[in-house]
Amino acid sequence: MAAWRGLGGEARYVRADVSTREGADVAAAATRAAYGRIDGVLHCAGTVRDGLFFRKDLADLAAVCAAKVDGTVHLDAATAQDDLRLFVLFSSLSGALANKGQADYAYANAYQFHFARRRALVRTGRTLAVAWPLWADGGMRVDEAAVRRSAERTGMLPLPA
């Protein structure tokens, strides 16, 4: 954010849990208060709790879906009154090319793909779900064995920052 400010831009950090409607409303209200309007949404939340589906705890399934599915729905509802130019979901390629142990994560990301398709028909602005590959950096990194398996199976390597 300091780099953006150094270039003459403005950035603010608002902590809000968009997996709840109240949290999405807090984020939207804070943005409107600071800037007078909302022009776009970048939904970048995600949670991974890898494990075989039939052995997963319901709380883990709920957490994975809350970040992607609930966050998507709540951000859309919280900004329904705004004339958005864009609504971008930072989804994952796992929604199309599922990984072992990530059935819930694959579902949540596939949900975002379908949500974006439906939303584009009824809302203003551009709606897009980006199917990101593995990231080399950040909070959702995987271990080296998973990177090797992905490279062998798909030929893809983690995207550098």
N, C-alpha and C positions, 0 to 999 in steps of 0.2 A: 504494500500500500504506500510505503514511503517513496518507492520508485515512481508510482503513478503521480503522487503529489509533486515530486520533483519535475515531472514533465508537464505540470499545470493541471492535472486532473484532480478529481476528488474521489476518495473511497472511504467507506465506513464499514465497520464490522458490527453486525447485530447478531447476538447469540439467540437462536430460537430453534426449537425442536419442531421441524415441519412435518414430522410424522403424526402430529396432532393438529387439529383444526385451529386451536388456540395459538399454537406456535406459529403456524403459517400466517394467521391474522396479525400477530405481533410483528413478524418480519415485514409484512406488507404495510402495516400502519407506520412503522418506523421509517420505511423508505418514502412513503408519501409525506410524512412530516419533514423529512430532511430535504427532499427534492421537489415536492409538490405533485408528483405523479410517478407512475411506474411505466417504463417503456419496454422492459423485457425481463424475463425470468431465466436464470441459469440454474437448473436443479442438478447439484453435484453430489448429493448425499448417497451413501451406500454403506452396507454392512455385510460382512462375509462371516459365516460360521460354518465352515466346511465339515462335512461328515456324511456318511451314507444316510439316505433319506429315512429308511425304516428304523434307524437308530437315533434319529435326531430328536432332541427335546422340543416340545411345542413352543417354549419360550424362544429358542433359537430361530425356529421357523418364523415366528411372529416378528422378531427383531429384524430379520433379513427383509421381510416383506414390508415392514413399517417404513424403512428408509426409502425404498423405491416406490412401492405401490401407494401407501398412504400419503407419503410426501408429495407424490405427483398429484393425487386427487386433491389434497388440501391446498397446495399452491395454486392449482387451477381455480379452485373455488374462491380463495382469498383474493385473487386478481381478476375475477370475472367482470367486475365493474370497470376495469382499466382497459384502455385502448392499446393493448400490447402490440409492439412491432415484432416481437419474437418470444417464443416459449421453447427453450431448449432443454432437453433431458439428456444428461450425461449418463447414458445407458452403457451396456457392455455387449461385446461380441458374444458373450456367453449365452445371451438370449437366443442366438441362432446356432452357435456351436458349443453346446453344453460341455462342462467339465465334470469328471467324476467327483462326486461329493458335493456338487453345487446345484442340485435340483431346485431348491428354493430360490437361489440367486438367479438361475437361468429363468425360472418362472417370472420373477420380479422384473427382470430386464426385458423379457418378451412382452410382459404387460405394458411396459413403457413404449415399446414399438407400436403396439396396437392402439394404445391410448393416443399417441401422437397422430396416428392416421385418422382416428375418429375426431380428435380435437380440431384438426386442420379443416374439417368440413363445417364446423360451427362457430369458430372463434376467429377474431381478427388477427392479422399478422402472420408470421411464419411459425409453424410448429415443426419441431424436428427432434428426433431421438437419435443420438450419435452412438453408434456401436463401437465403443472404444475397445482396443485390445488390452493386453496386460500393460501396466505402467511400470517403468523401471524405478520410479521414486514415488513417494507419497505414503499414505496410511493404509493402502490396500495391497501392499506388495505380497508376493508369494515366495516360497522358498525356492532354492536353486533346482531341486528335483522337479518341481512343477514347471519351472521355466524350461528345463530340458525336455520334459514330456510334451509341452506345448510346441516347442521348436521342432521336435521329431514328428509330431502328429500333423501340425498345420504349416510349419515353416515360418511361423511368426515369432519374432523376438519382442521383448518388452519395449514399449515406446519410451524413448528418453524424454526427460523433462525439457 
